[in-house]
Amino acid sequence: MEAPPRLRAVEAFPVEHEGQRLVALRDAAGYTASVLLLPVQLLELLALLDGQHSLVDIQAEIMRRHGELLPREQVERLLEALDEHGFLDSARFAERRAAIDRAFLETPVRPASHAGGAYPAEPEPLRRAIDGFFSPPEGPGPVAVAPATTPLRGLVAPHIDYHRGGPAYAWAYGEAAARADADVFVVFGTCHAGMRDPFALTRKGYETPLGVAPVDGELVAAIAARARQDCFGSELAHRNEHSIELQAVFLQYLYQGRREVKIVPILTSFVHEALARRARPEDDPRVPRFLDALADAVATTGRRVAFIAAADLAHMGPRFGDPAPVDAAELARIDREDRALLATVEAGDAGAFFDAVAADNDRRRTCGLSPIWTLLRAVGGAPGRLRRYAQWPDPQGVVTFASVVF
């Protein structure tokens, strides 16, 4: 007997197209580049694609709700379209995923999967674009290249597309250029698709249009040897996740041709999970074990390290599940609440940061919780300074982000 159809864990969000209200399906894990636009009336049918309802069950449920027979052929056409584009958890998708995963694991570097989308794919247009991000009044001014007497310990930078958040990156990375004496940047990235592990390492350098950002293999090995857990079990999450890629591009822009720096890319996913369990991040024993392993590995290898949290803040509006567009009053409220949260970041207080998020159960859907919390622990409570706060105020889906230096 054929298994009941199951929709994969994909994003669904409302859009308007040619005057029609539609629902868009997109795969955050990147196993398909397709974005399907469907009539909103199909939402309740999509909700029945849970692996528990057969086609007959789906027809019966629609009949019970609406008193109309939904033709089987119509359901089958929808299922075929979903399966063709990789949205169903099916044998066809399993083959697609296996081939994509195998190709990633076999390649020596992590390809630049978002070049040409989140940022220009060609070196010179990319350099010109980043040059422009430093230009006043939005940017901090020309990059200063002389290291300061107080080295940079860490920074929070956005991971939003460059065309929306470029100057905010510049406020963070201008400080890196001026003050960082690090030979390794440990980059904590948001894993938007989620992972079964709190941390995911990779040995693969990050390809960019400006060259490959090389990984410090010795430091990666030292962390993995001390962590007492599988640090590569969720490595496949690196394949399509953009948060670290956007930092690697900026690091190549700053240091290529000046001096060699390496990265340690670490995807993170555990603070939202702790909120869902009504627990604290450190209650998962894998989290403190990894942080201890990181600190010990840095000390043992003698690396000069700076930490980066690749993190955006609020995600509000219908695009993210809210019932109404974001108006000016709501933007002002988001601003106040974001800045209150950022005060705990400036204080270097990971506990207060988590408490502030838990107080309203992350009302603003702060997607950078795990990398920011990890950075605050990694810098040992050192205070930070907010350099830039910004909003991308689309009424259908506002995103906010900030630059903080430690």
C-alpha positions as CSV (number, residue, x, y, z in Angstrom):
1,M,0.0,0.0,0.0
2,E,1.3,3.4,-0.9
3,A,2.3,5.5,2.1
4,P,0.2,8.6,2.9
5,P,1.8,11.8,1.4
6,R,3.9,13.9,3.7
7,L,5.0,17.5,3.1
8,R,8.6,18.1,4.1
9,A,9.4,20.7,6.7
10,V,9.5,23.7,4.4
11,E,8.7,27.4,4.8
12,A,5.2,28.6,3.9
13,F,4.5,32.4,3.8
14,P,1.9,34.7,2.2
15,V,2.6,36.7,-1.0
16,E,0.7,38.8,-3.4
17,H,1.2,38.2,-7.1
18,E,-0.7,40.0,-9.9
19,G,-3.4,41.0,-7.4
20,Q,-3.8,37.5,-6.0
21,R,-3.2,36.3,-2.5
22,L,-1.0,33.2,-2.6
23,V,1.0,31.0,-0.3
24,A,4.7,30.5,-1.2
25,L,6.6,27.3,-0.4
26,R,10.4,27.4,0.0
27,D,12.9,24.9,1.2
28,A,15.2,26.5,3.8
29,A,17.5,23.5,3.6
30,G,18.2,24.2,0.0
31,Y,17.4,20.8,-1.6
32,T,15.4,22.6,-4.2
33,A,15.7,26.1,-5.5
34,S,12.1,26.2,-6.5
35,V,9.6,28.5,-4.9
36,L,6.0,27.2,-5.5
37,L,3.1,29.7,-5.5
38,L,-0.2,28.2,-4.6
39,P,-3.7,29.6,-3.9
40,V,-4.3,30.2,-0.2
41,Q,-7.3,28.0,-0.5
42,L,-4.9,25.0,-0.7
43,L,-3.5,25.7,2.8
44,E,-5.9,23.3,4.5
45,L,-5.1,20.6,2.0
46,L,-1.4,21.1,2.5
47,A,-2.0,20.8,6.3
48,L,-3.4,17.3,5.6
49,L,-0.2,16.2,4.0
50,D,1.1,15.0,7.3
51,G,1.9,11.3,6.5
52,Q,-1.3,10.3,8.4
53,H,-3.9,11.0,5.8
54,S,-4.3,8.9,2.6
55,L,-5.8,10.4,-0.5
56,V,-9.2,8.9,0.4
57,D,-8.8,10.4,4.0
58,I,-8.0,13.8,2.5
59,Q,-11.1,13.7,0.2
60,A,-13.3,12.7,3.1
61,E,-11.9,15.5,5.4
62,I,-12.5,18.1,2.7
63,M,-16.0,16.7,2.2
64,R,-16.7,16.9,5.9
65,R,-15.6,20.5,6.1
66,H,-17.1,21.9,2.9
67,G,-19.7,19.4,1.8
68,E,-18.0,19.1,-1.6
69,L,-16.1,16.3,-3.2
70,L,-12.5,17.2,-4.0
71,P,-11.6,15.3,-7.2
72,R,-8.8,12.7,-6.7
73,E,-7.2,13.9,-9.9
74,Q,-6.8,17.4,-8.5
75,V,-5.1,16.1,-5.4
76,E,-2.8,13.9,-7.5
77,R,-1.8,16.8,-9.7
78,L,-0.9,18.9,-6.7
79,L,1.1,16.0,-5.2
80,E,3.0,15.4,-8.5
81,A,3.9,19.1,-8.6
82,L,5.1,19.1,-5.0
83,D,7.1,15.9,-5.5
84,E,8.6,17.1,-8.8
85,H,10.0,20.2,-7.1
86,G,11.3,18.3,-4.0
87,F,8.7,19.4,-1.4
88,L,7.3,15.9,-0.5
89,D,9.1,13.4,1.8
90,S,9.2,10.7,-0.9
91,A,11.4,8.2,-2.5
92,R,12.1,10.7,-5.3
93,F,13.2,13.3,-2.7
94,A,15.4,10.7,-0.9
95,E,17.3,10.1,-4.1
96,R,17.6,13.9,-4.7
97,R,18.9,14.5,-1.2
98,A,21.3,11.6,-1.3
99,A,22.9,12.9,-4.5
100,I,23.2,16.5,-3.3
101,D,24.6,15.4,0.1
102,R,27.1,13.1,-1.6
103,A,28.3,15.8,-3.9
104,F,28.8,18.2,-1.0
105,L,30.7,15.7,1.1
106,E,33.0,14.8,-1.8
107,T,33.9,18.4,-2.7
108,P,37.1,19.7,-1.0
109,V,35.6,23.2,-0.3
110,R,32.2,24.5,0.6
111,P,30.8,26.2,-2.6
112,A,29.7,29.8,-2.6
113,S,26.0,28.9,-2.7
114,H,24.6,32.4,-2.5
115,A,26.9,34.3,-4.9
116,G,24.8,36.1,-7.4
117,G,21.9,36.3,-5.1
118,A,22.8,37.7,-1.7
119,Y,25.8,39.5,-3.1
120,P,27.5,39.9,-6.5
121,A,29.1,36.8,-8.0
122,E,32.0,38.5,-9.8
123,P,35.1,39.8,-7.9
124,E,35.2,43.4,-9.1
125,P,31.5,44.2,-8.7
126,L,31.6,42.6,-5.3
127,R,34.6,44.7,-4.2
128,R,32.9,47.9,-5.5
129,A,29.7,47.0,-3.7
130,I,31.5,46.5,-0.4
131,D,33.6,49.6,-0.9
132,G,30.3,51.5,-1.1
133,F,29.0,50.0,2.2
134,F,31.8,51.9,4.0
135,S,30.9,55.2,2.5
136,P,29.3,57.8,4.8
137,P,26.7,58.7,5.9
138,E,25.4,55.1,6.1
139,G,28.8,53.6,6.4
140,P,31.6,54.2,8.9
141,G,34.1,55.7,6.4
142,P,37.3,54.2,4.9
143,V,38.8,51.1,6.3
144,A,41.6,51.8,8.8
145,V,44.3,49.2,8.4
146,A,46.6,49.9,11.4
147,P,45.9,47.6,14.4
148,A,44.9,49.4,17.5
149,T,46.4,48.8,20.9
150,T,43.3,47.1,22.2
151,P,42.7,44.1,20.0
152,L,39.2,43.1,18.9
153,R,37.9,40.1,20.8
154,G,34.7,39.6,18.9
155,L,31.8,41.1,16.9
156,V,28.2,40.6,16.1
157,A,27.5,41.2,12.4
158,P,24.3,40.7,10.3
159,H,23.7,37.9,7.9
160,I,21.0,39.6,5.9
161,D,21.5,40.1,2.1
162,Y,24.2,42.7,1.4
163,H,21.8,45.0,-0.6
164,R,19.7,45.3,2.6
165,G,22.3,45.4,5.3
166,G,25.6,46.2,3.7
167,P,26.5,49.3,5.8
168,A,25.8,47.4,9.0
169,Y,28.4,44.8,8.0
170,A,30.8,47.7,7.4
171,W,30.4,49.1,10.9
172,A,31.3,45.7,12.3
173,Y,34.1,44.8,9.9
174,G,35.6,48.3,9.9
175,E,36.5,47.6,13.5
176,A,37.9,44.2,12.5
177,A,40.2,45.8,10.0
178,A,41.3,48.5,12.5
179,R,41.7,46.4,15.7
180,A,41.8,42.7,15.0
181,D,45.2,41.0,15.5
182,A,43.6,37.5,15.1
183,D,45.0,34.9,12.8
184,V,41.8,32.9,13.2
185,F,38.2,34.0,13.1
186,V,35.8,31.6,14.8
187,V,32.5,32.2,13.1
188,F,29.3,31.2,14.9
189,G,26.5,31.0,12.3
190,T,22.7,30.7,12.5
191,C,21.4,27.5,11.1
192,H,18.0,28.5,9.7
193,A,16.9,25.0,8.9
194,G,17.7,23.7,12.3
195,M,20.0,20.8,13.3
196,R,19.8,17.8,15.6
197,D,23.1,18.8,17.1
198,P,23.8,22.1,18.9
199,F,27.0,22.7,16.9
200,A,28.3,21.7,13.5
201,L,31.9,21.9,12.4
202,T,33.3,21.5,8.9
203,R,36.8,21.0,7.6
204,K,35.9,22.6,4.3
205,G,37.1,26.1,3.4
206,Y,34.4,28.5,2.3
207,E,34.6,29.4,-1.3
208,T,33.9,33.1,-2.2
209,P,34.3,35.1,-5.4
210,L,37.4,36.6,-3.8
211,G,39.0,33.2,-3.2
212,V,38.6,30.4,-0.6
213,A,38.5,31.4,3.1
214,P,40.7,28.6,4.4
215,V,39.8,26.6,7.6
216,D,42.3,26.2,10.4
217,G,42.2,22.4,10.3
218,E,44.4,22.0,13.4
219,L,42.1,24.1,15.5
220,V,39.0,22.3,14.2
221,A,40.6,18.9,15.0
222,A,41.6,20.1,18.5
223,I,38.0,21.2,19.2
224,A,36.5,18.0,17.9
225,A,38.9,15.9,19.9
226,R,38.0,17.6,23.2
227,A,34.2,18.0,22.7
228,R,33.1,14.4,23.6
229,Q,30.4,14.5,21.0
230,D,30.1,14.2,17.2
231,C,31.0,17.7,15.9
232,F,30.4,16.7,12.3
233,G,27.1,14.9,12.6
234,S,25.3,17.9,11.2
235,E,28.0,19.1,8.8
236,L,25.6,18.9,5.9
237,A,23.8,22.0,7.2
238,H,26.8,24.0,6.0
239,R,26.0,23.3,2.4
240,N,23.2,25.8,1.9
241,E,23.3,28.0,5.0
242,H,24.2,31.6,4.2
243,S,25.0,33.0,7.6
244,I,28.7,32.1,7.7
245,E,29.2,32.5,3.9
246,L,28.4,36.2,4.1
247,Q,31.1,36.6,6.8
248,A,33.7,34.7,4.8
249,V,33.2,37.1,1.9
250,F,33.8,40.1,4.1
251,L,36.9,38.5,5.7
252,Q,38.3,37.8,2.2
253,Y,37.6,41.4,1.2
254,L,39.5,42.8,4.3
255,Y,42.5,40.5,4.5
256,Q,43.2,39.0,1.0
257,G,46.6,40.3,-0.1
258,R,47.2,41.9,3.3
259,R,47.9,38.9,5.6
260,E,46.7,35.3,5.9
261,V,43.8,34.6,8.2
262,K,41.8,31.4,8.6
263,I,38.3,30.6,9.8
264,V,36.7,28.0,12.0
265,P,33.0,27.8,10.7
266,I,30.6,26.6,13.4
267,L,26.9,26.4,12.8
268,T,24.7,26.7,15.9
269,S,21.2,25.6,16.7
270,F,20.1,25.2,20.4
271,V,18.7,28.4,22.0
272,H,15.3,28.2,20.3
273,E,15.2,24.5,21.2
274,A,15.9,25.4,24.8
275,L,13.0,27.9,24.7
276,A,10.7,25.2,23.4
277,R,11.7,22.9,26.2
278,R,11.4,25.7,28.8
279,A,15.0,25.0,29.7
280,R,18.2,27.0,29.6
281,P,20.8,26.6,26.8
282,E,23.4,25.2,29.2
283,D,21.0,22.5,30.4
284,D,21.9,20.5,27.3
285,P,25.3,19.0,28.4
286,R,26.6,19.1,24.8
287,V,26.6,22.9,24.9
288,P,29.0,23.5,27.9
289,R,31.1,20.6,26.7
290,F,31.6,22.2,23.3
291,L,32.3,25.6,24.8
292,D,34.9,24.1,27.1
293,A,36.5,22.2,24.2
294,L,36.7,25.4,22.2
295,A,38.3,27.4,25.0
296,D,40.8,24.6,25.7
297,A,41.6,24.1,22.0
298,V,42.3,27.8,21.5
299,A,44.5,27.9,24.6
300,T,46.4,24.8,23.7
301,T,47.1,25.7,20.1
302,G,48.1,29.2,21.0
303,R,46.0,30.8,18.3
304,R,45.1,34.5,18.3
305,V,41.4,34.2,17.9
306,A,38.5,36.7,17.4
307,F,34.9,35.5,17.5
308,I,32.1,36.5,15.1
309,A,28.4,35.9,15.6
310,A,26.6,36.0,12.3
311,A,23.2,37.0,13.5
312,D,20.1,39.0,12.5
313,L,17.5,40.1,15.0
314,A,13.7,40.5,14.7
315,H,11.5,38.9,12.0
316,M,8.0,40.4,12.1
317,G,5.0,40.7,9.8
318,P,2.8,38.4,7.7
319,R,5.9,37.0,5.9
320,F,6.8,35.4,9.2
321,G,3.4,34.4,10.5
322,D,2.0,37.6,12.0
323,P,-1.7,38.5,11.2
324,A,-1.1,42.1,10.2
325,P,1.4,44.2,8.3
326,V,4.1,46.1,10.4
327,D,3.1,49.7,10.8
328,A,5.1,52.7,12.2
329,A,4.0,52.1,15.7
330,E,5.0,48.5,15.6
331,L,8.4,49.4,14.1
332,A,9.0,51.8,17.0
333,R,8.1,49.0,19.5
334,I,10.4,46.6,17.7
335,D,13.2,49.2,17.9
336,R,12.7,49.6,21.7
337,E,12.6,45.9,22.4
338,D,15.6,45.2,20.1
339,R,17.6,47.9,21.9
340,A,16.7,46.5,25.3
341,L,17.9,43.1,24.1
342,L,21.1,44.6,22.7
343,A,21.8,46.2,26.1
344,T,22.3,42.7,27.5
345,V,24.7,41.9,24.6
346,E,26.7,45.1,25.2
347,A,26.9,44.0,28.9
348,G,28.4,40.7,27.7
349,D,25.8,38.8,29.8
350,A,24.7,35.6,28.1
351,G,22.3,34.8,31.0
352,A,20.6,38.1,30.8
353,F,20.4,37.9,27.1
354,F,18.6,34.5,27.3
355,D,16.3,35.8,30.1
356,A,15.3,38.8,28.0
357,V,14.4,36.6,25.1
358,A,12.5,34.1,27.3
359,A,10.5,36.8,29.0
360,D,8.3,37.2,25.9
361,N,9.1,33.7,24.4
362,D,11.0,35.4,21.6
363,R,8.0,37.4,20.4
364,R,10.2,39.0,17.6
365,R,11.6,35.7,16.3
366,T,15.2,36.6,16.8
367,C,17.0,34.3,14.4
368,G,20.5,35.0,15.8
369,L,19.9,33.7,19.3
370,S,22.3,30.7,19.2
371,P,25.4,32.5,17.7
372,I,25.0,35.6,19.9
373,W,24.6,33.5,23.1
374,T,27.7,31.4,22.1
375,L,29.8,34.5,21.4
376,L,28.9,36.0,24.7
377,R,30.1,32.9,26.4
378,A,33.2,32.7,24.2
379,V,34.3,36.2,25.0
380,G,33.9,35.5,28.7
381,G,31.6,38.4,29.6
382,A,33.6,41.1,28.0
383,P,31.5,44.2,27.3
384,G,30.6,45.2,23.8
385,R,29.6,48.4,22.1
386,L,26.7,48.9,19.7
387,R,28.0,50.4,16.5
388,R,24.9,50.2,14.3
389,Y,21.2,49.2,14.6
390,A,19.0,49.1,11.5
391,Q,15.7,47.8,10.2
392,W,14.6,46.7,6.8
393,P,11.0,47.9,7.1
394,D,9.0,45.9,4.6
395,P,5.4,46.0,6.0
396,Q,5.0,42.3,5.0
397,G,8.2,41.2,6.7
398,V,10.5,43.5,8.6
399,V,14.0,42.3,9.5
400,T,16.3,44.0,12.0
401,F,20.0,43.6,12.6
402,A,22.9,45.2,14.4
403,S,26.7,45.5,14.6
404,V,28.3,45.1,18.1
405,V,32.0,45.0,18.7
406,F,33.8,43.6,21.8
